[in-house]
Amino acid sequence: MPQGKVTGVASTRAPAGHEQQDKYREACGVFGIFGNPEAANLTYLGLYALQHRGQESAGIVSADGEKMHLSRAMGHVADAFDERTLEGLPGHLAIGHTRYSTAGDSNLLNAQPILIDCAHGQIAIAHNGNLVNARELRDQLVRDGSIFQTSSDTEVVLHLYARSREHTVEDALIESISEVRGAFSFVLLTKDRLIAARDPHGFRPLALGRLGDAHIVCSETCALDLIGATYVRDVEPGELLVIGEGGVRSLRPFPAAPLAHCIFEHVYRARARSRARVGAGS
């Protein structure tokens, strides 16, 4: 892991005899929530609604302001989390991921979210997309001494983040994300913040919603519907949202790029009841 260690209260489980051949797939589901004491339970329901986007593995990271807690398992969301597992994920903010392998083998080691501890503190990441320059960046990072523990392209972002000399979490994230190219909708979690970022082309969807005083980000609005949340808007291409006690802050740190929304999101992946938008105002 990136110049630090995997940390938090972690549970990772794989069914006995689980063997799957890696297949090139194109979609994952991400969900994040800030400001609800049932954050892990709501994340579980959000992932359940997004199950069609990934059936290989599922994971949730929660935070209670002091500690971060991780649970991941192979298989479907309903099999990965039971009542006891969810009780072990306390806190008012959480992120979750349901995976198809776009890059990296199909095994528990590559399940997300990925949680690390580094000089900038604990951070977890969940990613929908595919980074086209991940191999190039990974090779350079390895030459510079980084040690990778997964074959997922997502881990590259964490290594870049851990090596950043920027002084704030936000600046370090902006610097690291600016180095990757390709399709991404990132949902990230620290002990006290939920952060979301969408690539400048808008390849992959990412929606912003509300449930009372809680803020939510997710791959599709069907996840909002299941928990009774309200759709607010799409996270715009090239936008980075920082959600904390002060509310939602919108940053535009990445250069503008031509919109290039993935047509497969409309035709094959998204639920018919989900909103699917190319970009702002479309």
C-alpha positions in Angstrom: 0.0 0.0 0.0 1.1 3.6 -0.5 3.9 4.5 1.9 1.7 3.7 4.9 -0.4 0.8 6.0 -3.9 -0.6 5.7 -5.6 0.6 8.8 -8.9 0.9 10.6 -11.1 -1.9 11.9 -11.2 -4.2 8.9 -13.0 -7.3 7.9 -12.4 -9.0 4.5 -14.1 -12.3 3.8 -14.0 -14.6 0.9 -16.3 -17.7 0.5 -14.5 -21.0 0.7 -13.6 -22.3 -2.7 -14.4 -19.0 -4.4 -12.8 -19.0 -7.8 -13.7 -16.7 -10.7 -11.8 -16.0 -13.9 -11.1 -12.3 -14.5 -13.3 -10.9 -17.2 -13.0 -7.4 -18.7 -16.0 -5.5 -17.5 -16.9 -1.9 -17.7 -19.0 -0.8 -14.7 -18.9 -0.6 -10.9 -21.3 1.0 -8.5 -20.3 3.6 -5.9 -22.2 5.2 -3.0 -21.4 7.7 -0.3 -23.3 9.4 2.5 -22.5 12.1 5.0 -24.6 13.2 8.0 -26.7 10.2 9.0 -26.1 7.9 12.1 -27.3 5.0 10.0 -24.7 5.7 7.3 -23.5 2.1 6.9 -27.1 0.7 6.7 -28.1 3.3 4.1 -24.9 2.5 2.1 -25.8 -1.2 2.2 -29.2 -0.3 0.7 -27.6 2.0 -1.9 -25.3 -0.8 -3.0 -28.2 -3.2 -3.1 -29.9 -0.9 -5.6 -26.6 -0.7 -7.6 -26.1 -4.5 -7.6 -26.6 -4.7 -11.4 -23.4 -2.6 -11.8 -21.1 -5.2 -10.1 -21.6 -8.7 -8.7 -18.0 -9.8 -8.0 -17.4 -8.1 -4.6 -18.8 -5.5 -2.3 -17.4 -3.3 0.4 -18.2 -0.5 2.9 -16.0 1.9 4.9 -17.6 4.0 7.6 -16.2 6.7 9.9 -17.2 8.0 13.3 -14.9 11.0 13.4 -12.1 9.1 15.1 -11.8 5.7 13.5 -12.5 4.3 10.1 -14.0 0.8 9.7 -13.8 -1.5 6.7 -15.7 -4.6 5.6 -15.3 -6.3 2.2 -16.4 -9.6 0.8 -16.7 -11.5 -2.5 -20.1 -12.0 -4.0 -23.4 -10.1 -3.9 -24.2 -7.3 -1.5 -26.8 -9.3 0.4 -24.3 -12.1 1.0 -21.4 -9.7 2.0 -23.3 -7.9 4.8 -25.4 -9.2 7.6 -26.7 -7.4 10.7 -23.6 -8.2 12.7 -21.3 -6.9 10.0 -23.2 -3.7 9.7 -23.1 -3.1 13.4 -19.3 -3.2 13.1 -19.5 -0.2 10.8 -20.4 2.7 13.1 -20.4 6.4 12.2 -22.4 9.1 10.4 -20.5 8.9 7.1 -19.7 6.0 4.8 -18.8 5.0 1.3 -19.4 1.7 -0.5 -18.5 -0.1 -3.7 -19.8 -3.0 -5.8 -17.4 -4.3 -8.3 -16.9 -5.6 -11.8 -13.2 -5.9 -12.6 -12.4 -3.3 -15.2 -8.7 -3.6 -14.3 -7.1 -6.2 -12.0 -8.0 -9.8 -11.1 -11.3 -10.8 -9.6 -10.3 -11.5 -6.0 -10.7 -10.2 -2.5 -7.5 -8.3 -2.6 -8.8 -6.1 -5.4 -12.2 -5.5 -3.7 -13.0 -1.9 -2.8 -13.1 0.5 -1.1 -9.4 0.5 -0.4 -8.4 2.0 2.9 -4.9 3.3 3.8 -3.1 5.4 6.3 -0.4 7.8 5.2 1.2 11.1 6.1 -2.1 12.9 5.2 -4.1 10.6 7.5 -6.6 7.8 6.8 -8.4 7.8 3.5 -10.6 5.3 1.6 -11.4 5.3 -2.1 -14.1 3.7 -4.3 -13.8 4.0 -8.1 -16.1 3.5 -11.0 -14.1 3.7 -14.3 -10.8 2.7 -15.9 -7.6 4.7 -15.8 -5.8 4.5 -19.2 -2.4 5.6 -17.9 -2.4 3.5 -14.8 0.3 1.1 -16.1 2.6 3.9 -17.0 2.1 5.6 -13.6 2.4 2.3 -11.7 5.7 1.4 -13.4 7.2 4.8 -12.5 5.9 4.5 -8.9 7.5 1.1 -8.6 10.8 2.4 -9.9 10.6 5.1 -7.2 10.1 2.6 -4.5 6.4 2.1 -4.1 5.1 -1.3 -3.2 1.7 -2.3 -4.6 -0.6 -4.8 -2.9 -3.3 -5.1 -5.6 -3.5 -5.2 -9.4 -6.3 -2.6 -9.4 -5.6 0.6 -11.3 -7.3 2.5 -8.4 -4.4 1.9 -6.1 -2.3 4.2 -8.3 -4.3 7.1 -7.1 -3.6 6.3 -3.5 0.2 6.0 -4.1 0.2 9.4 -5.8 -1.8 10.8 -2.9 0.5 9.4 -0.3 3.6 10.8 -2.1 2.1 14.3 -2.5 3.9 17.1 -0.7 0.8 19.3 -0.6 -0.2 20.3 2.9 -4.0 19.7 2.8 -6.0 16.6 2.0 -7.9 18.5 -0.7 -4.7 19.8 -2.4 -3.1 16.4 -2.2 -6.1 14.7 -3.8 -6.3 17.3 -6.5 -2.7 16.9 -7.3 -2.9 13.1 -7.5 -6.2 13.0 -9.5 -4.8 15.5 -11.9 -2.1 12.9 -12.9 -4.5 10.2 -14.0 -6.3 9.9 -17.4 -9.4 8.0 -18.4 -12.8 7.4 -16.9 -13.4 8.0 -13.3 -16.1 8.7 -10.7 -14.3 8.7 -7.4 -15.9 8.6 -4.0 -13.5 9.1 -1.1 -13.8 9.1 2.7 -11.7 10.6 5.5 -12.5 10.6 9.2 -14.7 13.7 8.8 -15.3 14.3 5.1 -16.9 12.8 2.0 -15.3 13.7 -1.3 -16.5 13.0 -4.8 -14.8 13.6 -8.1 -15.8 13.1 -11.7 -13.5 13.1 -14.7 -13.5 16.2 -17.0 -15.0 14.2 -19.9 -17.9 12.9 -17.8 -17.4 9.4 -18.9 -19.0 7.8 -15.8 -22.2 9.0 -14.0 -22.3 10.5 -10.5 -25.3 12.0 -8.8 -25.8 14.2 -5.8 -28.8 13.7 -3.5 -30.3 14.6 -0.1 -31.9 12.6 2.6 -33.0 15.1 5.3 -29.8 16.8 6.4 -27.6 14.1 4.9 -25.8 14.4 1.6 -25.4 11.5 -0.8 -23.4 10.7 -3.9 -24.0 7.6 -6.0 -23.6 6.1 -9.5 -27.3 6.1 -10.3 -30.4 7.7 -8.9 -32.1 4.3 -8.3 -30.0 4.2 -5.2 -31.6 7.4 -4.0 -35.0 6.1 -4.8 -34.6 3.0 -2.7 -33.7 4.9 0.5 -36.3 7.7 -0.1 -33.7 10.4 -0.9 -34.1 13.3 -3.3 -32.1 13.8 -6.4 -30.4 17.2 -6.4 -28.2 17.3 -9.5 -25.4 15.5 -11.3 -21.8 16.0 -10.1 -20.6 17.9 -13.2 -17.6 16.7 -15.3 -14.4 18.0 -13.8 -16.0 18.8 -10.5 -14.8 17.9 -7.1 -17.2 18.0 -4.1 -16.1 18.2 -0.5 -18.9 17.4 1.9 -18.4 18.1 5.6 -20.0 19.7 8.6 -20.1 23.0 6.7 -22.1 21.5 3.9 -21.1 20.9 0.3 -18.3 22.8 -1.4 -17.8 22.6 -5.1 -14.4 23.0 -6.7 -13.3 23.0 -10.3 -9.6 22.1 -10.2 -9.3 20.2 -13.4 -9.0 21.6 -17.0 -12.1 21.5 -19.1 -12.4 18.8 -21.7 -14.9 17.8 -24.4 -17.9 15.8 -23.0 -17.7 12.2 -23.9 -20.3 10.4 -21.9 -20.2 6.6 -22.2 -23.2 5.5 -24.3 -23.2 2.0 -22.7 -24.4 3.7 -19.5 -27.6 4.5 -21.3 -28.0 1.3 -23.3 -26.8 -1.5 -21.1 -25.9 -0.5 -17.5 -28.2 2.1 -16.0 -31.6 1.1 -14.5 -34.5 2.3 -16.6 -35.7 4.4 -13.7 -32.3 6.0 -13.1 -31.6 9.5 -14.5 -28.8 9.4 -17.0 -27.3 12.7 -18.0 -24.4 13.6 -20.3 -23.4 16.6 -18.3 -24.5 19.9 -16.8 -27.7 21.2 -18.2 -28.2 18.3 -20.6 
